[in-house]
Amino acid sequence: YNQILRIEEELGSKAKFAGRSFRNPLAK
């Protein structure tokens, strides 16, 4: 269960980063 929470946290931070890239896809 803790592992799932950790994975969700990882995906959450990646989602935030991906969201930024999605808003500005040319800023790689």
C-alpha positions in Angstrom: 0.0 0.0 0.0 2.8 2.4 0.9 4.4 1.5 -2.4 1.3 2.6 -4.3 1.3 5.9 -2.5 4.9 6.4 -3.4 4.2 5.6 -7.0 1.2 8.0 -7.0 3.5 10.7 -5.6 6.1 10.0 -8.3 3.4 10.1 -11.0 2.0 13.3 -9.4 5.3 15.1 -9.7 5.8 13.8 -13.2 2.3 14.9 -14.1 3.0 18.4 -12.8 6.2 18.5 -14.9 4.3 17.0 -17.9 1.6 19.6 -17.5 4.2 22.4 -17.6 5.7 20.9 -20.8 2.3 20.4 -22.3 1.4 24.1 -21.7 4.7 25.1 -23.3 5.8 22.1 -25.5 8.6 24.0 -27.2 10.4 24.7 -23.9 12.1 21.3 -23.7 
